[in-house]
Amino acid sequence: MTPAPSRTGRIFAVVALLEATTWAGLLVGMLLKHVTHTTELGVQVFGRLHGAAFMIYVVVAVVAAVRLRWGTRVTLVALAAAVPPLVTLPLERWLRRTGRLAEPATDPAEVAAASVDAPSR
């Protein structure tokens, strides 16, 4: 059973969704601007929104990595996921499924039990 996400994990999930949504809006805006040549409004609006969402995502990912003790590899994957369009969505599902959005165990007995029961990260 996957543990429930922590507050930090829930914030990360919301920001990952926001980042992906603004990416999708920017892609539609670029289609309208460069393919149909109908309007630049989508790029103007979603370009700014996505820029802000990207910066927020980077900050939240670093904070989550520290608080949830992701380790270097998982942190780098989380940061890299913001570059290609919509990759933060499958990343968030993977982090949730593997328990990485939950609070890390702090009790030595919990740590020992988690290392035996949990799949390797």
All heavy atoms as an XYZ file, in Angstrom:
906
protein
N       0.845     -1.181      0.000
C       0.000      0.000      0.000
C       0.887      1.239      0.000
O       1.823      1.344      0.771
C      -0.907     -0.011      1.215
C      -1.840      1.135      1.273
S      -2.998      0.859      2.623
C      -4.017      2.253      2.378
N       0.583      2.172     -0.868
C       1.362      3.396     -0.989
C       0.977      4.369      0.115
O      -0.214      4.616      0.329
C       1.105      4.055     -2.357
O       1.378      3.100     -3.372
C       1.967      5.263     -2.560
N       1.966      4.934      0.811
C       1.635      5.900      1.871
C       1.054      7.179      1.276
O       1.358      7.552      0.140
C       2.983      6.165      2.553
C       4.018      5.734      1.589
C       3.398      4.697      0.705
N       0.223      7.845      2.065
C      -0.389      9.100      1.625
C       0.689     10.177      1.467
O       1.636     10.229      2.263
C      -1.433      9.553      2.630
N       0.551     11.019      0.459
C       1.537     12.085      0.278
C       1.526     13.053      1.459
O       0.484     13.325      2.048
C       1.081     12.797     -0.996
C       0.194     11.837     -1.694
C      -0.424     10.990     -0.618
N       2.684     13.576      1.772
C       2.813     14.596      2.804
C       2.315     15.928      2.246
O       1.983     16.039      1.061
C       4.276     14.736      3.213
O       5.023     15.243      2.113
N       2.291     16.935      3.077
C       1.902     18.276      2.609
C       2.850     18.726      1.502
O       2.411     19.241      0.471
C       1.915     19.263      3.772
C       1.463     20.650      3.397
C       1.307     21.531      4.646
N       0.662     22.769      4.312
C       1.318     23.881      4.009
N       2.637     23.896      3.997
N       0.652     24.989      3.715
N       4.140     18.515      1.698
C       5.125     18.865      0.683
C       4.875     18.076     -0.597
O       4.949     18.628     -1.699
C       6.557     18.596      1.203
O       6.764     19.347      2.404
C       7.604     18.963      0.178
N       4.566     16.806     -0.467
C       4.274     15.974     -1.625
C       3.045     16.432     -2.373
O       3.004     16.428     -3.614
N       2.015     16.851     -1.632
C       0.792     17.355     -2.282
C       1.065     18.664     -3.009
O       0.560     18.881     -4.122
C      -0.326     17.520     -1.254
C      -0.880     16.192     -0.758
C      -2.145     16.354      0.076
N      -2.026     17.313      1.167
C      -1.627     17.015      2.406
N      -1.304     15.776      2.708
N      -1.558     17.950      3.334
N       1.852     19.541     -2.403
C       2.212     20.806     -3.065
C       2.996     20.514     -4.333
O       2.742     21.105     -5.391
C       2.994     21.723     -2.107
C       2.078     22.218     -0.992
C       3.628     22.900     -2.864
C       2.796     22.916      0.141
N       3.944     19.574     -4.256
C       4.710     19.209     -5.446
C       3.780     18.701     -6.538
O       3.923     19.072     -7.713
C       5.767     18.143     -5.118
C       6.499     17.680     -6.335
C       7.582     18.385     -6.818
C       6.079     16.556     -7.029
C       8.244     17.977     -7.975
C       6.727     16.139     -8.179
C       7.806     16.851     -8.656
N       2.809     17.858     -6.194
C       1.888     17.297     -7.181
C       1.072     18.393     -7.858
O       0.887     18.373     -9.081
C       0.966     16.272     -6.512
N       0.598     19.359     -7.093
C      -0.184     20.463     -7.662
C       0.680     21.301     -8.600
O       0.254     21.655     -9.708
C      -0.799     21.335     -6.539
C      -1.353     22.638     -7.098
C      -1.868     20.564     -5.801
N       1.898     21.604     -8.175
C       2.783     22.421     -9.006
C       3.199     21.651    -10.265
O       3.309     22.243    -11.346
C       4.002     22.913     -8.192
C       5.021     23.605     -9.068
C       3.534     23.857     -7.080
N       3.399     20.345    -10.166
C       3.720     19.536    -11.347
C       2.565     19.573    -12.350
O       2.789     19.685    -13.570
C       4.026     18.093    -10.945
N       1.334     19.502    -11.857
C       0.162     19.605    -12.724
C       0.072     20.996    -13.354
O      -0.200     21.127    -14.555
C      -1.107     19.293    -11.934
C      -2.424     19.446    -12.693
C      -2.488     18.455    -13.858
C      -3.594     19.245    -11.754
N       0.319     22.027    -12.571
C       0.309     23.400    -13.083
C       1.364     23.585    -14.172
O       1.095     24.185    -15.217
C       0.551     24.381    -11.930
C       0.671     25.853    -12.311
C      -0.669     26.378    -12.809
C       1.149     26.660    -11.114
N       2.555     23.046    -13.941
C       3.629     23.164    -14.926
C       3.243     22.478    -16.226
O       3.415     23.038    -17.317
C       4.924     22.566    -14.352
C       6.183     22.932    -15.109
C       6.459     22.058    -16.309
O       5.912     20.942    -16.392
O       7.228     22.496    -17.183
N       2.667     21.300    -16.135
C       2.247     20.565    -17.337
C       1.097     21.279    -18.051
O       1.066     21.337    -19.288
C       1.839     19.141    -16.968
N       0.166     21.834    -17.295
C      -0.971     22.536    -17.894
C      -0.509     23.771    -18.664
O      -0.977     24.023    -19.782
C      -1.985     22.930    -16.798
O      -2.398     21.750    -16.124
C      -3.183     23.642    -17.377
N       0.397     24.533    -18.081
C       0.891     25.718    -18.786
C       1.728     25.322    -19.996
O       1.726     26.031    -21.002
C       1.691     26.651    -17.853
O       2.815     25.937    -17.308
C       0.807     27.197    -16.748
N       2.429     24.188    -19.912
C       3.170     23.673    -21.075
C       2.189     23.377    -22.199
O       2.410     23.725    -23.366
C       3.904     22.391    -20.709
C       5.393     22.354    -20.931
C       6.316     21.908    -20.027
C       6.148     22.704    -22.101
N       7.577     21.980    -20.574
C       7.497     22.465    -21.843
C       5.791     23.215    -23.345
C       8.508     22.709    -22.772
C       6.793     23.464    -24.274
C       8.133     23.207    -23.978
N       1.087     22.708    -21.871
C       0.075     22.372    -22.880
C      -0.505     23.643    -23.499
O      -0.685     23.722    -24.728
C      -1.027     21.522    -22.260
N      -0.796     24.638    -22.675
C      -1.302     25.910    -23.199
C      -0.304     26.584    -24.122
O      -0.673     27.142    -25.165
N       0.968     26.522    -23.748
C       2.003     27.111    -24.602
C       2.115     26.362    -25.925
O       2.282     26.977    -26.986
C       3.349     27.118    -23.866
C       4.528     27.758    -24.600
C       4.215     29.189    -25.001
C       5.774     27.695    -23.732
N       1.990     25.046    -25.883
C       2.034     24.272    -27.126
C       0.876     24.636    -28.058
O       1.064     24.791    -29.274
C       2.017     22.771    -26.821
C       3.278     22.208    -26.173
C       3.050     20.766    -25.755
C       4.469     22.328    -27.100
N      -0.313     24.802    -27.485
C      -1.464     25.222    -28.296
C      -1.224     26.627    -28.848
O      -1.492     26.903    -30.025
C      -2.770     25.160    -27.475
C      -3.929     25.813    -28.227
C      -3.100     23.724    -27.116
N      -0.695     27.499    -28.009
C      -0.380     28.858    -28.464
C       0.624     28.863    -29.602
O       0.487     29.625    -30.571
N       1.647     28.009    -29.519
C       2.635     27.931    -30.599
C       2.016     27.366    -31.873
O       2.356     27.800    -32.977
C       3.840     27.101    -30.158
C       4.693     27.812    -29.123
S       6.271     27.012    -28.759
C       5.753     25.478    -28.062
N       1.104     26.417    -31.734
C       0.385     25.888    -32.899
C      -0.402     27.003    -33.585
O      -0.343     27.152    -34.812
C      -0.553     24.755    -32.463
C      -1.445     24.201    -33.564
C      -0.660     23.189    -34.394
C      -2.683     23.573    -32.987
N      -1.132     27.786    -32.786
C      -1.922     28.877    -33.355
C      -1.040     29.947    -33.999
O      -1.391     30.507    -35.033
C      -2.812     29.506    -32.277
C      -3.906     28.615    -31.710
C      -4.602     29.303    -30.540
C      -4.906     28.239    -32.792
N       0.090     30.212    -33.400
C       0.970     31.253    -33.925
C       1.725     30.778    -35.168
O       1.765     31.488    -36.183
C       1.969     31.687    -32.851
C       2.956     32.734    -33.334
C       3.922     33.149    -32.247
C       4.903     34.184    -32.796
N       5.851     34.606    -31.761
N       2.335     29.605    -35.099
C       3.261     29.187    -36.154
C       2.655     28.303    -37.236
O       3.183     28.244    -38.340
C       4.462     28.470    -35.532
C       5.255     29.355    -34.616
N       6.001     30.422    -35.061
C       5.398     29.329    -33.264
C       6.578     31.019    -34.027
N       6.228     30.376    -32.926
N       1.559     27.610    -36.934
C       0.965     26.712    -37.925
C      -0.251     27.357    -38.586
O      -0.339     27.435    -39.809
C       0.607     25.344    -37.306
C      -0.086     24.449    -38.309
C       1.861     24.669    -36.762
N      -1.187     27.813    -37.767
C      -2.393     28.406    -38.352
C      -2.246     29.899    -38.623
O      -3.070     30.475    -39.325
C      -3.610     28.191    -37.433
O      -3.414     28.939    -36.221
C      -3.827     26.724    -37.124
N      -1.227     30.518    -38.036
C      -0.958     31.961    -38.209
C      -2.190     32.805    -37.879
O      -2.479     33.775    -38.564
C      -0.474     32.258    -39.638
C       0.714     31.449    -40.025
N       1.972     31.695    -39.534
C       0.836     30.379    -40.855
C       2.822     30.816    -40.040
N       2.154     29.996    -40.845
N      -2.912     32.414    -36.824
C      -4.130     33.138    -36.475
C      -3.935     34.145    -35.350
O      -4.504     35.230    -35.408
C      -5.253     32.159    -36.073
O      -4.784     31.311    -35.038
C      -5.713     31.336    -37.261
N      -3.148     33.793    -34.337
C      -2.984     34.702    -33.201
C      -1.689     34.391    -32.457
O      -1.220     33.257    -32.465
C      -4.176     34.616    -32.236
O      -3.987     35.560    -31.179
C      -4.335     33.229    -31.647
N      -1.146     35.423    -31.838
C       0.031     35.257    -30.975
C      -0.352     35.310    -29.501
O       0.506     35.189    -28.637
C       1.057     36.355    -31.281
C       1.638     36.275    -32.661
C       2.719     37.325    -32.898
O       3.195     37.931    -31.914
O       3.081     37.506    -34.060
N      -1.625     35.496    -29.231
C      -2.100     35.668    -27.856
C      -1.764     34.473    -26.965
O      -1.358     34.645    -25.812
C      -3.608     35.930    -27.846
C      -4.202     36.291    -26.495
C      -3.561     37.564    -25.947
C      -5.703     36.462    -26.618
N      -1.925     33.262    -27.493
C      -1.627     32.068    -26.700
C      -0.183     32.019    -26.245
O       0.108     31.666    -25.094
N       0.736     32.392    -27.136
C       2.156     32.397    -26.776
C       2.433     33.512    -25.769
O       3.177     33.316    -24.800
C       3.041     32.546    -28.032
C       4.497     32.756    -27.653
C       2.888     31.330    -28.927
N       1.819     34.660    -25.978
C       2.035     35.770    -25.046
C       1.553     35.426    -23.645
O       2.256     35.651    -22.660
C       1.336     37.028    -25.554
C       1.960     37.607    -26.798
C       1.124     38.731    -27.407
O      -0.010     38.962    -27.010
N       1.703     39.410    -28.380
N       0.370     34.863    -23.562
C      -0.209     34.551    -22.248
C       0.469     33.334    -21.625
O       0.974     33.390    -20.505
C      -1.734     34.335    -22.366
C      -2.305     33.788    -21.057
C      -2.421     35.620    -22.762
N       0.460     32.208    -22.355
C       0.989     30.978    -21.773
C       2.512     30.971    -21.692
O       3.081     30.243    -20.884
C       0.464     29.751    -22.520
C      -0.920     29.393    -22.108
C      -2.003     29.753    -22.896
C      -1.162     28.733    -20.918
C      -3.296     29.442    -22.509
C      -2.447     28.416    -20.516
C      -3.528     28.778    -21.313
N       3.178     31.770    -22.509
C       4.628     31.891    -22.374
C       5.004     32.445    -21.013
O       5.874     31.913    -20.319
N       4.316     33.497    -20.621
C       4.567     34.098    -19.301
C       4.142     33.155    -18.171
O       4.866     32.989    -17.182
C       3.833     35.420    -19.188
C       4.428     36.487    -20.061
C       3.723     37.813    -19.876
N       4.347     38.803    -20.733
C       3.699     39.494    -21.658
N       2.400     39.311    -21.821
N       4.343     40.365    -22.400
N       2.946     32.584    -18.323
C       2.461     31.678    -17.283
C       3.382     30.468    -17.126
O       3.692     30.047    -16.003
C       1.039     31.203    -17.604
C      -0.069     32.237    -17.457
C      -1.389     31.670    -17.953
C      -0.182     32.708    -16.020
N       3.819     29.914    -18.245
C       4.693     28.746    -18.165
C       6.059     29.111    -17.593
O       6.635     28.325    -16.825
C       4.861     28.073    -19.522
C       5.756     26.879    -19.447
N       5.425     25.750    -18.727
C       6.996     26.656    -19.949
C       6.414     24.878    -18.799
N       7.375     25.403    -19.531
N       6.567     30.271    -17.951
C       7.838     30.709    -17.361
C       7.755     30.783    -15.842
O       8.641     30.303    -15.126
N       6.665     31.361    -15.347
C       6.471     31.455    -13.899
C       6.272     30.065    -13.292
O       6.867     29.741    -12.248
C       5.277     32.351    -13.591
N       5.455     29.240    -13.941
C       5.203     27.888    -13.416
C       6.488     27.061    -13.395
O       6.723     26.299    -12.449
C       4.135     27.186    -14.258
N       7.314     27.216    -14.415
C       8.593     26.495    -14.468
C       9.481     26.889    -13.292
O      10.059     26.017    -12.628
C       9.302     26.794    -15.797
C      10.648     26.149    -15.912
C      10.771     24.843    -16.352
C      11.805     26.846    -15.577
C      12.014     24.240    -16.454
C      13.046     26.251    -15.677
C      13.153     24.948    -16.121
N       9.594     28.180    -13.037
C      10.441     28.639    -11.925
C       9.891     28.144    -10.574
O      10.656     27.708     -9.716
C      10.546     30.170    -11.932
C      11.219     30.723    -13.183
S      12.854     30.039    -13.487
C      13.761     30.710    -12.132
N       8.578     28.209    -10.411
C       7.967     27.705     -9.171
C       8.215     26.209     -9.042
O       8.550     25.712     -7.957
C       6.462     28.041     -9.143
C       6.266     29.547     -9.026
C       5.751     27.296     -8.011
C       4.845     30.013     -9.294
N       8.075     25.476    -10.141
C       8.307     24.028    -10.119
C       9.736     23.712     -9.673
O       9.948     22.820     -8.852
C       8.041     23.416    -11.503
C       8.375     21.948    -11.560
C       7.452     20.989    -11.147
C       9.627     21.509    -11.992
C       7.772     19.637    -11.167
C       9.944     20.167    -12.016
C       9.017     19.233    -11.603
O       9.340     17.902    -11.616
N      10.706     24.428    -10.206
C      12.106     24.176     -9.835
C      12.306     24.392     -8.338
O      12.915     23.550     -7.662
C      13.060     25.057    -10.676
C      14.473     25.029    -10.113
C      13.050     24.618    -12.133
N      11.780     25.485     -7.813
C      11.931     25.771     -6.378
C      11.231     24.692     -5.547
O      11.812     24.150     -4.596
C      11.386     27.173     -6.036
C      11.304     27.385     -4.537
C      12.256     28.249     -6.685
N      10.003     24.353     -5.904
C       9.247     23.352     -5.146
C       9.918     21.984     -5.253
O       9.969     21.231     -4.269
C       7.766     23.306     -5.607
C       7.035     22.113     -5.030
C       7.074     24.598     -5.216
N      10.453     21.642     -6.420
C      11.140     20.353     -6.577
C      12.374     20.271     -5.679
O      12.625     19.237     -5.057
C      11.530     20.134     -8.039
N      13.125     21.354     -5.595
C      14.320     21.353     -4.734
C      13.909     21.259     -3.263
O      14.502     20.487     -2.493
C      15.191     22.599     -5.014
C      16.283     22.756     -3.960
C      15.796     22.521     -6.407
N      12.889     22.017     -2.873
C      12.409     21.951     -1.486
C      11.897     20.538     -1.169
O      12.222     19.971     -0.120
C      11.314     23.014     -1.228
C      10.613     22.779      0.103
C      11.911     24.412     -1.280
N      11.123     19.965     -2.077
C      10.609     18.605     -1.870
C      11.761     17.604     -1.794
O      11.728     16.686     -0.960
C       9.645     18.225     -2.986
N      12.755     17.766     -2.635
C      13.899     16.850     -2.630
C      14.612     16.865     -1.279
O      15.006     15.808     -0.767
C      14.871     17.217     -3.749
N      14.746     18.039     -0.701
C      15.412     18.148      0.598
C      14.525     17.582      1.711
O      14.950     16.730      2.484
C      15.795     19.615      0.890
C      16.271     19.781      2.324
C      16.851     20.091     -0.096
N      13.269     18.032      1.750
C      12.368     17.612      2.835
C      12.006     16.133      2.770
O      11.834     15.489      3.796
C      11.094     18.438      2.814
C      11.300     19.850      3.284
C       9.988     20.567      3.419
N      10.213     21.920      3.895
C       9.277     22.839      3.931
N       8.042     22.556      3.548
N       9.551     24.044      4.371
N      11.875     15.614      1.550
C      11.451     14.218      1.393
C      12.632     13.281      1.143
O      12.437     12.095      0.898
C      10.419     14.110      0.265
C       9.165     14.976      0.461
C       8.239     14.865     -0.737
C       8.440     14.628      1.750
N      13.829     13.826      1.190
C      15.085     13.061      1.080
C      15.125     12.181     -0.167
O      15.298     10.960     -0.082
C      15.287     12.214      2.334
C      15.383     13.031      3.580
C      15.685     12.137      4.765
N      15.266     12.807      5.981
C      14.802     12.196      7.037
N      14.707     10.890      7.057
N      14.436     12.869      8.093
N      14.973     12.818     -1.332
C      14.937     12.063     -2.583
C      16.279     11.513     -3.015
O      16.348     10.507     -3.683
C      14.402     12.932     -3.713
C      12.932     13.122     -3.671
C      12.033     12.449     -2.897
C      12.177     14.048     -4.436
N      10.761     12.909     -3.140
C      10.824     13.890     -4.088
C      12.519     14.999     -5.392
C       9.815     14.644     -4.669
C      11.511     15.747     -5.962
C      10.178     15.569     -5.595
N      17.352     12.191     -2.718
C      18.652     11.772     -3.220
C      18.940     12.477     -4.549
O      18.060     13.031     -5.200
N      20.190     12.418     -4.948
C      20.641     13.168     -6.117
C      19.973     12.703     -7.405
O      19.500     13.517     -8.195
C      22.171     13.049     -6.257
O      22.772     13.489     -5.040
C      22.674     13.894     -7.409
N      19.919     11.407     -7.632
C      19.373     10.892     -8.895
C      17.909     11.288     -9.073
O      17.506     11.797    -10.130
C      19.525      9.376     -8.960
C      19.044      8.765    -10.267
C      19.173      7.249    -10.274
N      18.304      6.595     -9.315
C      17.034      6.247     -9.570
N      16.510      6.487    -10.743
N      16.315      5.652     -8.648
N      17.093     11.080     -8.054
C      15.668     11.398     -8.145
C      15.480     12.911     -8.292
O      14.638     13.368     -9.068
C      14.896     10.851     -6.924
C      13.452     11.308     -6.920
C      14.987      9.335     -6.897
N      16.276     13.690     -7.582
C      16.191     15.145     -7.694
C      16.513     15.605     -9.107
O      15.798     16.437     -9.680
C      17.154     15.815     -6.688
O      16.813     15.385     -5.370
C      17.066     17.333     -6.772
N      17.573     15.073     -9.691
C      17.938     15.454    -11.062
C      16.867     15.033    -12.068
O      16.568     15.775    -13.010
C      19.298     14.871    -11.436
C      20.490     15.465    -10.692
C      21.772     14.732    -11.074
C      20.614     16.958    -10.961
N      16.270     13.866    -11.866
C      15.180     13.423    -12.745
C      13.996     14.376    -12.606
O      13.376     14.764    -13.611
C      14.777     11.971    -12.431
C      13.473     11.598    -13.122
C      15.883     11.013    -12.831
N      13.664     14.776    -11.386
C      12.543     15.697    -11.163
C      12.801     17.041    -11.833
O      11.902     17.627    -12.443
C      12.302     15.886     -9.667
N      14.018     17.536    -11.748
C      14.344     18.815    -12.389
C      14.334     18.684    -13.909
O      13.819     19.559    -14.614
C      15.695     19.326    -11.890
C      15.733     19.731    -10.418
C      17.153     20.047     -9.986
C      14.807     20.916    -10.153
N      14.876     17.605    -14.425
C      14.905     17.401    -15.876
C      13.512     17.198    -16.448
O      13.259     17.514    -17.618
C      15.799     16.209    -16.210
N      12.586     16.696    -15.641
C      11.223     16.422    -16.125
C      10.483     17.686    -16.534
O       9.512     17.612    -17.287
C      10.432     15.681    -15.049
N      10.922     18.845    -16.061
C      10.247     20.092    -16.408
C      10.604     20.578    -17.805
O       9.929     21.453    -18.338
C      10.591     21.174    -15.390
N      11.631     20.026    -18.413
C      12.083     20.522    -19.719
C      11.233     19.982    -20.865
O      10.690     20.773    -21.638
C      13.593     20.247    -19.911
C      14.055     20.725    -21.277
C      14.397     20.920    -18.796
N      11.069     18.669    -21.037
C      10.185     18.203    -22.119
C       8.721     18.421    -21.737
O       8.364     18.357    -20.561
C      10.486     16.708    -22.243
C      11.503     16.380    -21.221
C      11.745     17.569    -20.365
N       7.882     18.677    -22.712
C       6.472     18.938    -22.406
C       5.781     17.767    -21.705
O       5.932     16.608    -22.095
C       5.834     19.162    -23.786
C       6.968     19.540    -24.669
C       8.181     18.844    -24.131
N       5.052     18.093    -20.653
C       4.125     17.195    -19.949
C       4.771     16.038    -19.194
O       4.068     15.163    -18.691
C       3.074     16.648    -20.930
C       2.363     17.706    -21.783
C       1.420     17.038    -22.774
C       1.630     18.709    -20.936
N       6.072     16.019    -19.058
C       6.750     14.902    -18.383
C       6.584     14.975    -16.867
O       6.715     13.966    -16.182
C       8.240     14.831    -18.801
C       9.002     13.765    -18.041
C       8.337     14.588    -20.300
N       6.231     16.135    -16.334
C       6.018     16.212    -14.888
C       4.809     15.382    -14.446
O       4.737     14.980    -13.287
C       5.851     17.668    -14.417
O       4.763     18.274    -15.106
C       7.130     18.459    -14.637
N       3.885     15.093    -15.355
C       2.719     14.268    -14.996
C       3.101     12.816    -14.711
O       2.786     12.298    -13.638
C       1.649     14.351    -16.079
C       1.012     15.729    -16.271
C       0.025     15.706    -17.425
C       0.353     16.195    -14.997
N       3.792     12.117    -15.634
C       4.198     10.750    -15.286
C       5.223     10.713    -14.142
O       5.238      9.769    -13.359
C       4.773     10.179    -16.580
C       5.028     11.337    -17.461
C       4.102     12.435    -17.022
N       6.041     11.747    -14.031
C       6.992     11.797    -12.919
C       6.246     11.835    -11.585
O       6.577     11.084    -10.665
C       7.910     13.017    -13.024
C       8.767     13.212    -11.765
C       9.967     12.300    -11.793
C       9.152     14.648    -11.575
N       5.228     12.683    -11.493
C       4.462     12.786    -10.251
C       3.799     11.457     -9.917
O       3.799     11.026     -8.770
C       3.410     13.903    -10.379
C       2.633     14.172     -9.101
C       1.419     13.287     -8.924
O       0.843     12.831     -9.930
O       1.039     13.023     -7.766
N       3.251     10.772    -10.913
C       2.624      9.454    -10.668
C       3.655      8.448    -10.159
O       3.377      7.669     -9.253
C       1.950      8.943    -11.942
C       0.636      9.632    -12.226
C      -0.180      8.908    -13.276
N       0.515      8.752    -14.535
C       0.440      9.589    -15.571
N      -0.329     10.646    -15.502
N       1.106      9.351    -16.674
N       4.857      8.471    -10.749
C       5.925      7.562    -10.321
C       6.357      7.877     -8.887
O       6.522      6.956     -8.068
C       7.099      7.665    -11.288
C       8.289      6.870    -10.861
C       8.415      5.511    -10.838
C       9.541      7.396    -10.389
N       9.670      5.163    -10.388
C      10.376      6.305    -10.103
C      10.026      8.681    -10.188
C      11.675      6.464     -9.624
C      11.318      8.838     -9.715
C      12.124      7.725     -9.433
N       6.542      9.163     -8.577
C       6.939      9.547     -7.219
C       5.875      9.130     -6.209
O       6.195      8.648     -5.121
C       7.182     11.058     -7.142
C       8.402     11.581     -7.890
C       8.401     13.106     -7.907
C       9.698     11.058     -7.285
N       4.603      9.299     -6.571
C       3.508      8.909     -5.676
C       3.479      7.387     -5.489
O       3.374      6.877     -4.380
C       2.175      9.395     -6.238
C       0.991      9.113     -5.339
C      -0.314      9.596     -5.971
N      -0.294     11.011     -6.285
C      -0.736     11.971     -5.467
N      -1.239     11.642     -4.299
N      -0.683     13.228     -5.832
N       3.586      6.662     -6.613
C       3.512      5.189     -6.567
C       4.661      4.590     -5.755
O       4.486      3.585     -5.068
C       3.525      4.635     -7.998
C       3.261      3.145     -8.076
C       3.267      2.616     -9.507
N       4.619      2.638    -10.045
C       5.027      3.401    -11.066
N       4.196      4.190    -11.685
N       6.276      3.370    -11.481
N       5.841      5.189     -5.819
C       6.998      4.658     -5.104
C       7.131      5.219     -3.686
O       8.118      4.938     -3.002
C       8.293      4.941     -5.890
O       8.440      6.350     -6.089
C       8.286      4.210     -7.224
N       6.135      6.013     -3.250
C       6.147      6.528     -1.886
C       7.072      7.709     -1.664
O       7.279      8.122     -0.521
N       7.584      8.291     -2.706
C       8.525      9.398     -2.562
C       7.856     10.738     -2.266
O       8.553     11.713     -2.020
C       9.395      9.498     -3.799
C      10.405      8.386     -3.898
C      11.283      8.541     -5.126
N      12.379      7.590     -5.114
C      12.320      6.401     -5.695
N      11.221      6.025     -6.317
N      13.357      5.591     -5.652
N       6.537     10.802     -2.309
C       5.842     12.035     -1.945
C       5.390     12.009     -0.487
O       4.861     12.992      0.019
C       4.639     12.271     -2.869
C       4.988     12.543     -4.329
C       3.729     12.820     -5.134
C       5.978     13.682     -4.475
N       5.608     10.896      0.196
C       5.262     10.770      1.613
C       6.434     11.235      2.469
O       7.577     11.304      2.001
C       4.921      9.324      1.940
N       6.119     11.541      3.720
C       7.183     11.910      4.660
C       8.128     10.731      4.837
O       7.673      9.594      4.994
C       6.600     12.288      6.027
C       5.920     13.629      6.057
C       6.858     14.805      5.862
O       8.065     14.697      6.168
O       6.373     15.832      5.373
N       9.438     10.981      4.824
C      10.367      9.882      5.063
C      10.297      9.420      6.514
O       9.971     10.193      7.403
C      11.734     10.482      4.737
C      11.558     11.951      4.832
C      10.108     12.236      4.546
N      10.576      8.157      6.731
C      10.562      7.595      8.088
C      11.693      8.210      8.902
O      12.796      8.397      8.410
C      10.720      6.085      8.024
N      11.416      8.517     10.181
C      12.441      9.091     11.052
C      12.767      8.178     12.222
O      13.849      8.234     12.758
C      11.993     10.459     11.600
O      10.730     10.315     12.224
C      11.895     11.472     10.483
N      11.827      7.336     12.625
C      12.041      6.397     13.712
C      12.955      5.275     13.200
O      12.708      4.721     12.136
C      10.692      5.840     14.159
C      10.820      4.830     15.292
O      11.829      4.888     16.018
O       9.913      3.993     15.423
N      14.038      4.933     13.917
C      14.940      3.880     13.444
C      14.228      2.567     13.122
O      14.580      1.881     12.171
C      15.925      3.704     14.600
C      15.904      5.007     15.319
C      14.507      5.538     15.158
N      13.177      2.224     13.891
C      12.434      0.986     13.614
C      11.683      1.104     12.295
O      11.622      0.154     11.518
C      11.455      0.696     14.748
N      11.123      2.306     12.012
C      10.418      2.524     10.745
C      11.392      2.453      9.573
O      11.067      1.894      8.526
C       9.727      3.885     10.737
C       8.543      4.003     11.659
C       7.957      5.401     11.617
O       7.926      6.003     10.524
O       7.534      5.894     12.669
N      12.581      3.024      9.760
C      13.586      3.011      8.700
C      13.993      1.581      8.381
O      14.079      1.180      7.217
C      14.813      3.872      9.099
C      15.934      3.712      8.076
C      14.423      5.315      9.239
N      14.214      0.768      9.421
C      14.590     -0.617      9.219
C      13.462     -1.392      8.533
O      13.710     -2.166      7.604
C      14.951     -1.267     10.553
N      12.238     -1.172      8.966
C      11.094     -1.868      8.353
C      10.904     -1.443      6.906
O      10.622     -2.254      6.036
C       9.832     -1.606      9.159
N      11.072     -0.151      6.642
C      10.902      0.360      5.281
C      11.962     -0.189      4.348
O      11.688     -0.496      3.189
C      10.934      1.881      5.281
N      13.164     -0.354      4.828
C      14.232     -0.865      3.962
C      14.018     -2.341      3.622
O      14.437     -2.807      2.575
C      15.597     -0.664      4.615
O      15.694     -1.461      5.780
N      13.316     -3.068      4.485
C      13.029     -4.478      4.206
C      11.797     -4.606      3.312
O      11.785     -5.377      2.371
C      12.815     -5.242      5.540
C      12.313     -6.651      5.265
C      14.085     -5.269      6.340
N      10.741     -3.828      3.610
C       9.462     -3.949      2.918
C       9.384     -3.189      1.599
O       8.727     -3.618      0.677
C       8.316     -3.456      3.810
C       8.169     -4.315      5.046
O       8.601     -5.487      5.003
O       7.637     -3.812      6.057
N      10.031     -2.042      1.507
C       9.863     -1.158      0.346
C      10.773     -1.582     -0.813
O      11.865     -2.128     -0.585
C      10.187      0.277      0.736
N      10.317     -1.329     -2.038
C      11.190     -1.579     -3.181
C      12.355     -0.599     -3.163
O      12.244      0.476     -2.598
C      10.301     -1.342     -4.397
C       9.171     -0.507     -3.884
C       9.032     -0.824     -2.434
N      13.454     -0.990     -3.756
C      14.626     -0.110     -3.747
C      14.337      1.138     -4.554
O      13.638      1.112     -5.546
C      15.836     -0.827     -4.308
O      15.613     -1.126     -5.675
N      14.887      2.232     -4.094
C      14.675      3.514     -4.760
C      15.829      3.732     -5.662
O      16.131      4.469     -6.370
C      14.590      4.649     -3.737
C      13.325      4.557     -2.936
C      13.226      5.737     -2.033
N      11.978      5.646     -1.303
C      11.438      6.656     -0.703
N      11.978      7.819     -0.725
N      10.326      6.515     -0.067
